[in-house]
Amino acid sequence: MPIEPFEVSSVAPESNPKLAELVADVRSRADRFVFLCGGAASMDTERYQPALAMFDALAHLPLDGYRIAVGDGGTGVGIMAAAGRARRASGNRFVLVGVAPAADVPPRGSTPTDPNHSHIVTVADPSAPAVGAWGTETKTMYWLFARIAAGRPSVAVLVNGGKIALKEVQANIEAGRTVITVEGSGRAADALASLLNRRAPVDSEAADLCRTAQSLGLPGHPELFRVLPVAAGAKGLRDAIVDVVGGAQP
């Protein structure tokens, strides 16, 4: 059955007892953390199936003995739905926390949350519009993720995405967190990979996303990026995650 989301304010999240309980719960169940950035509804096509299939890596990690928790945007589309399917395939052996804007998911909005997540947090931002509040949850999301992962290994994965995903990448870079960028998954991930590899963007949308990435200072931290081709598949993503956060099998 779908879990019941709980709503929090973007104002003073540090004083919210529900968030404190969530942090303690997740940290008691995991010691390595994976944060997902990128594609949502625009990825629900056959073209993107190789990229979405990479998230089977998340099911492999707990079966290999890694105690992981995953954080993402919590909706039932794109990479978030793929992460939910991976959790279900693992027998719900890892924690999956989704954070979404309260204005755009039920009961206020119409975008469904993913039923396979273990936790869904919705963020009410007093300055957000009544609808179309995507991105207003990012600051609270990464405040929460920072506390969940404090002092423990963590990594981010960027697949596809647009300008909001690049802002999430910026939050990860500011945290000193490595970002695995899946080249060949489209849009923001490919634009960033082209910058890192000093190649020209392939089209006008990629050029626009490159400009956004440059304005956020992302290419200035090449040591925090790992470009992974989509052809590496689930095993390639699993190995890349382990290389950053895992080391030897526990």
TADA-V479107 format. One record per pair of residues at least 12 apart in sequence whose ideal C-beta (glycine too) atoms are under 8 Angstrom apart, sorted by the first residue. I is the first residue (numbers start at 0). J is the second residue. Records with the same first field share a line. If there is no record, write none. Layout:
I=J ; J
//
This chain:
0=114
1=112 ; 114
2=114 ; 116 ; 117 ; 118 ; 119
3=119
4=73 ; 99 ; 104 ; 105 ; 112 ; 119 ; 120 ; 121
5=17 ; 119 ; 120 ; 121
6=101 ; 120 ; 121 ; 122 ; 123
7=120 ; 121 ; 122 ; 123 ; 139
8=122 ; 123 ; 124 ; 125
9=122 ; 123 ; 124 ; 125 ; 135 ; 136 ; 138 ; 139
10=125
12=139 ; 142 ; 143
13=142
18=120 ; 143 ; 146
21=96 ; 118 ; 120 ; 143 ; 147
22=143 ; 146 ; 147
25=68 ; 94 ; 96 ; 118 ; 147
26=147 ; 151
28=66 ; 68 ; 94
29=66 ; 67 ; 68 ; 93 ; 94
30=66 ; 151 ; 152
31=65 ; 66 ; 67 ; 68 ; 151 ; 152 ; 153 ; 244 ; 245
32=67 ; 68 ; 69 ; 70 ; 144 ; 147 ; 148 ; 151 ; 152 ; 153 ; 154 ; 244
33=57 ; 67 ; 68 ; 69 ; 70 ; 153 ; 154 ; 155 ; 156 ; 240 ; 244
34=69 ; 70 ; 71 ; 144 ; 148 ; 153 ; 154 ; 155 ; 156 ; 167 ; 171 ; 176
35=69 ; 70 ; 71 ; 72 ; 78 ; 79 ; 82 ; 155 ; 156 ; 158
36=155 ; 156 ; 157 ; 158 ; 160 ; 164 ; 167 ; 168 ; 171 ; 178
37=77 ; 78 ; 156 ; 157 ; 158 ; 159 ; 160 ; 164 ; 184 ; 186 ; 187 ; 188
38=50 ; 77 ; 78 ; 158 ; 159 ; 160 ; 164 ; 184 ; 185 ; 186
39=72 ; 74 ; 76 ; 77 ; 78 ; 79
40=76 ; 77
41=77 ; 159 ; 161 ; 186
42=76 ; 77 ; 78 ; 158 ; 159 ; 185
43=76 ; 77 ; 80
47=77 ; 159 ; 184 ; 185
49=183 ; 229 ; 230 ; 232
50=78 ; 158 ; 159 ; 181 ; 183 ; 184 ; 185 ; 229
51=77 ; 78 ; 81
52=81 ; 232 ; 233
53=158 ; 181 ; 229 ; 231 ; 232 ; 233 ; 235 ; 236
54=78 ; 81 ; 82 ; 84 ; 85 ; 233 ; 236
55=85 ; 88 ; 233
56=85 ; 233 ; 234 ; 236 ; 237 ; 240
57=69 ; 82 ; 85 ; 86 ; 89 ; 93
58=85 ; 86 ; 88 ; 89
59=233 ; 234 ; 237
60=93 ; 237 ; 240 ; 241 ; 245
61=89 ; 92 ; 93
62=89 ; 92
63=248
64=248 ; 249
65=241 ; 245 ; 248 ; 249
66=93 ; 249
67=93 ; 94
68=93 ; 94 ; 95 ; 96 ; 147
69=82 ; 86 ; 93 ; 94 ; 95 ; 96
70=95 ; 96 ; 97 ; 98 ; 140 ; 143 ; 144 ; 147
71=95 ; 96 ; 97 ; 98
72=97 ; 98 ; 99 ; 136 ; 140
73=96 ; 97 ; 98 ; 99 ; 104 ; 112 ; 113 ; 116 ; 119 ; 120
74=97 ; 99 ; 104 ; 110 ; 111 ; 112 ; 113
75=110 ; 111 ; 112 ; 113 ; 114
76=110 ; 111
77=159
78=158 ; 159
79=97 ; 113 ; 116
80=113
82=95 ; 113 ; 115 ; 116
83=95 ; 113 ; 114 ; 115 ; 116
84=115
86=115 ; 116 ; 117
87=115
91=115 ; 117
94=117 ; 118
95=115 ; 116 ; 117 ; 118
96=116 ; 117 ; 118 ; 119 ; 120 ; 143 ; 147
97=112 ; 113 ; 116 ; 118 ; 119 ; 120
98=119 ; 120 ; 121 ; 122 ; 136 ; 139 ; 140 ; 143
99=112 ; 119 ; 120 ; 121 ; 122 ; 136
100=121 ; 122 ; 124 ; 127 ; 132 ; 133 ; 134 ; 135 ; 136
101=121 ; 122 ; 123 ; 132
102=123 ; 127 ; 128 ; 129 ; 130 ; 131 ; 132 ; 135
103=130 ; 131 ; 132 ; 133
104=119 ; 121
108=130
120=143
121=136
122=135 ; 136 ; 139 ; 140
124=136 ; 139
133=163
134=163 ; 166
137=163 ; 166 ; 167 ; 170
138=170
140=167 ; 170
141=167 ; 170 ; 171 ; 174
145=174
152=243 ; 244 ; 245
153=174 ; 176 ; 244
154=176 ; 177 ; 178 ; 179 ; 240 ; 243 ; 244
155=167 ; 168 ; 171 ; 176 ; 177 ; 178 ; 179
156=178 ; 179 ; 181 ; 236 ; 240
157=178 ; 179 ; 180 ; 181 ; 187 ; 188 ; 191
158=181 ; 184 ; 188
159=181 ; 184 ; 185 ; 186 ; 187 ; 188
160=186 ; 187 ; 188
161=186 ; 187 ; 208
162=187 ; 208 ; 211
164=186 ; 187 ; 188
165=187 ; 191 ; 208 ; 211 ; 212 ; 215 ; 217
166=215
168=187 ; 191 ; 212 ; 215 ; 217
169=215 ; 216 ; 217
171=223
172=216 ; 217 ; 220 ; 223
175=223
176=223
177=223 ; 224 ; 225 ; 243
178=223 ; 224 ; 225
179=225 ; 227 ; 236 ; 239 ; 240 ; 243
180=192 ; 195 ; 224 ; 225 ; 226 ; 227
181=227 ; 228 ; 229 ; 236
182=226 ; 227 ; 228 ; 229
183=228 ; 229 ; 230
184=229
186=204 ; 205 ; 208
187=208 ; 212
189=201 ; 205
190=205 ; 206 ; 208 ; 209 ; 212
191=208 ; 209 ; 212 ; 217 ; 218 ; 224
192=226
193=205 ; 209
194=209 ; 212 ; 213 ; 217 ; 218
195=218 ; 221 ; 224 ; 226
196=226
225=239 ; 243
227=239
//
